[in-house]
Amino acid sequence: MVYNASGMELEEFLDRLASAEPSPGGGAAAALTGALAAGLFAKACNLTLGRERFREVEADVRRLLDQAEALRRRLVDLMAADAEAYGQVAAAYRLPRTTEAEKEARSEAVQAALKRATEVPLEVARACRDLLRLGPEVAAKTNPALRSDVALGGVLARAAAHGVRFNIQDNLANIKDQEFKTQVWAELTYLLAECAFLLNDLGRAMPEYELKVSPTPKA
């Protein structure tokens, strides 16, 4: 079982996540969580397709499956992208800083790497938001035997989006570009609020699971 084009298996990923190596870290773990959420939505679709009792919604479920699978692949790619971005930050901090020219070059490299390390987890949040948008329809049109999987998928997607907030917050604290910081935090705040509302929408579609969260983060 591989998680990206580099061929790393899940067990190896988890071993490295738990190790003293700088990457993968929290951003990659959040992307994996989002990919698991997408997988659960896809499972609900796959166990609905081809069954006579769901023939009337077959086309809709197939569309939902295609969308969930595209997001799952995107989130898997973001696992690798986050680990790479974090590695670039570490490499930038290791650059020499003996002369003034070296200090300036190092500072520019660090700032560029920090911005990239912020953009990747922000993309994870966007993907999870897009996944949560599918939730109510997945709940309504897929096999009811998979309702608990859909509920868990929603919770995981929202958790992944909320989790990248911490990576982004830490990176922004060290970024000097105030306009970039303001734009990122504004988008993140909106994304997380939307994820909370979308999970609540999913909860209304399956009230037996009592899914309800408050919008976050606070400014």
C-alpha positions in Angstrom: 0.0 0.0 0.0 1.7 3.2 -1.2 0.7 6.7 -0.3 2.6 8.7 -3.0 4.6 8.4 -6.1 7.8 7.9 -4.1 6.5 4.5 -3.1 6.5 4.9 0.6 4.2 2.4 2.3 1.8 3.4 5.0 3.7 1.5 7.7 6.9 3.3 6.7 5.1 6.6 6.7 3.8 6.0 10.2 7.2 4.9 11.4 8.8 8.1 10.0 6.0 10.2 11.5 6.8 8.8 14.9 10.5 9.2 14.5 12.9 12.0 15.2 13.0 12.9 11.5 11.7 16.4 10.6 9.3 15.1 8.1 6.6 13.9 7.5 4.9 15.9 10.2 1.5 17.3 11.1 0.6 18.6 7.7 1.2 15.3 6.0 -0.8 13.6 8.8 -3.7 15.9 8.2 -3.6 15.2 4.5 -3.7 11.5 5.3 -6.7 12.1 7.6 -8.4 13.9 4.8 -7.6 11.1 2.3 -9.1 8.6 4.7 -12.3 10.7 4.9 -12.5 10.7 1.1 -12.0 6.9 1.1 -14.9 6.4 3.4 -17.2 8.5 1.2 -16.0 6.5 -1.8 -16.7 3.3 0.0 -20.3 4.3 0.7 -20.6 5.1 -3.0 -19.0 1.8 -4.2 -21.3 -0.2 -1.9 -24.3 1.5 -3.4 -23.5 1.2 -7.1 -24.9 -1.7 -9.0 -27.6 -2.5 -6.5 -31.2 -2.6 -7.8 -32.7 -0.7 -4.9 -30.5 2.3 -5.7 -30.9 2.3 -9.4 -32.7 5.7 -9.4 -29.7 7.4 -7.9 -27.0 5.4 -9.7 -25.9 8.4 -11.8 -25.7 10.7 -8.8 -23.7 8.2 -6.8 -21.3 7.6 -9.6 -20.7 11.4 -9.8 -20.2 11.6 -6.1 -17.7 8.7 -6.3 -15.7 10.4 -9.0 -15.6 13.6 -7.0 -14.6 11.8 -3.8 -11.9 9.8 -5.5 -10.4 12.9 -7.2 -10.2 14.6 -3.8 -8.6 11.4 -2.2 -5.9 11.5 -4.9 -5.4 15.2 -4.3 -5.0 14.7 -0.6 -2.5 11.8 -1.1 -0.4 14.1 -3.3 -0.5 16.8 -0.7 0.9 14.3 1.9 4.1 14.2 -0.2 3.9 18.0 -1.0 3.8 18.8 2.7 6.7 16.6 3.6 8.7 18.2 0.7 7.8 21.7 1.8 8.8 21.1 5.4 12.1 19.7 4.1 12.7 22.9 2.2 12.2 25.0 5.3 14.7 22.8 7.2 17.2 23.2 4.3 16.7 27.0 4.2 17.5 27.3 7.9 20.7 25.3 7.5 22.1 27.7 4.9 25.3 29.6 5.9 25.0 33.0 7.5 28.5 34.2 8.0 28.5 37.2 5.7 25.9 39.8 5.2 25.2 38.4 1.7 24.7 34.9 3.1 22.4 36.2 5.8 20.3 38.0 3.2 20.1 35.0 0.9 19.3 32.7 3.9 16.5 35.0 5.0 15.0 35.2 1.5 15.2 31.4 1.3 13.6 30.9 4.7 10.7 33.3 3.9 10.0 31.6 0.5 10.1 28.1 2.1 7.8 29.2 4.9 5.3 30.5 2.4 5.3 27.3 0.5 5.0 25.3 3.8 1.9 27.5 4.5 0.3 27.1 1.1 0.3 23.3 1.1 -1.7 22.8 4.4 -4.1 25.6 3.2 -4.7 23.5 0.1 -5.4 20.5 2.4 -8.1 22.6 4.1 -9.6 23.5 0.7 -9.7 19.9 -0.3 -11.4 18.9 2.9 -13.9 21.7 2.5 -14.7 20.4 -1.0 -15.1 16.9 0.4 -17.5 18.0 3.1 -19.6 19.7 0.5 -20.4 16.2 -0.8 -21.4 14.9 2.6 -25.1 15.5 2.8 -25.7 14.1 -0.7 -23.5 11.1 0.0 -25.5 10.5 3.2 -28.8 10.9 1.4 -28.2 8.8 -1.6 -25.8 6.0 -0.6 -26.5 2.6 1.1 -27.9 3.3 4.6 -25.7 0.5 5.9 -22.7 2.8 5.4 -24.1 5.8 7.3 -21.6 5.4 10.1 -18.7 5.4 7.6 -20.1 8.6 6.0 -20.4 10.2 9.5 -16.8 9.2 10.3 -15.7 10.6 7.0 -17.2 13.9 7.8 -15.6 14.1 11.2 -12.2 13.2 9.8 -12.5 15.7 7.0 -13.3 18.5 9.4 -10.6 17.4 11.8 -8.0 17.4 9.0 -9.0 20.9 8.0 -8.9 22.2 11.6 -5.6 20.4 12.2 -3.7 22.3 9.5 -4.6 25.5 11.3 -1.8 24.8 13.8 0.9 24.4 11.1 -0.3 27.5 9.3 -0.4 29.5 12.5 3.2 28.6 13.4 4.4 29.4 9.9 2.7 32.7 9.8 4.3 33.7 13.1 7.7 33.6 11.3 6.6 35.2 7.9 7.4 38.9 7.4 5.0 39.6 4.5 2.1 41.1 6.3 -0.2 41.1 3.3 0.4 37.3 2.8 -0.3 36.7 6.5 -3.5 38.6 6.4 -4.8 36.9 3.2 -3.9 33.4 4.4 -5.5 33.9 7.9 -8.6 35.4 6.4 -9.0 32.4 4.0 -8.3 29.9 6.6 -10.8 31.4 9.0 -13.5 31.3 6.3 -12.5 27.7 5.3 -12.8 26.4 8.9 -16.1 28.1 9.5 -17.4 26.6 6.3 -16.1 23.2 7.3 -17.9 23.5 10.6 -21.2 24.5 8.9 -20.9 21.7 6.4 -20.3 19.1 9.1 -23.4 20.4 10.8 -25.3 20.0 7.5 -24.1 16.4 7.4 -25.3 16.0 11.0 -28.7 17.2 10.0 -28.8 14.5 7.3 -28.0 11.8 9.9 -29.2 13.1 13.3 -28.7 9.8 15.0 -24.9 10.6 15.2 -25.3 14.1 16.7 -22.6 15.7 14.6 -22.3 19.3 15.6 -19.3 21.7 15.9 -18.8 25.4 16.4 -17.1 27.5 13.7 -13.4 28.2 14.3 -10.8 29.6 14.6 -11.1 32.7 16.7 -9.1 35.7 15.5 
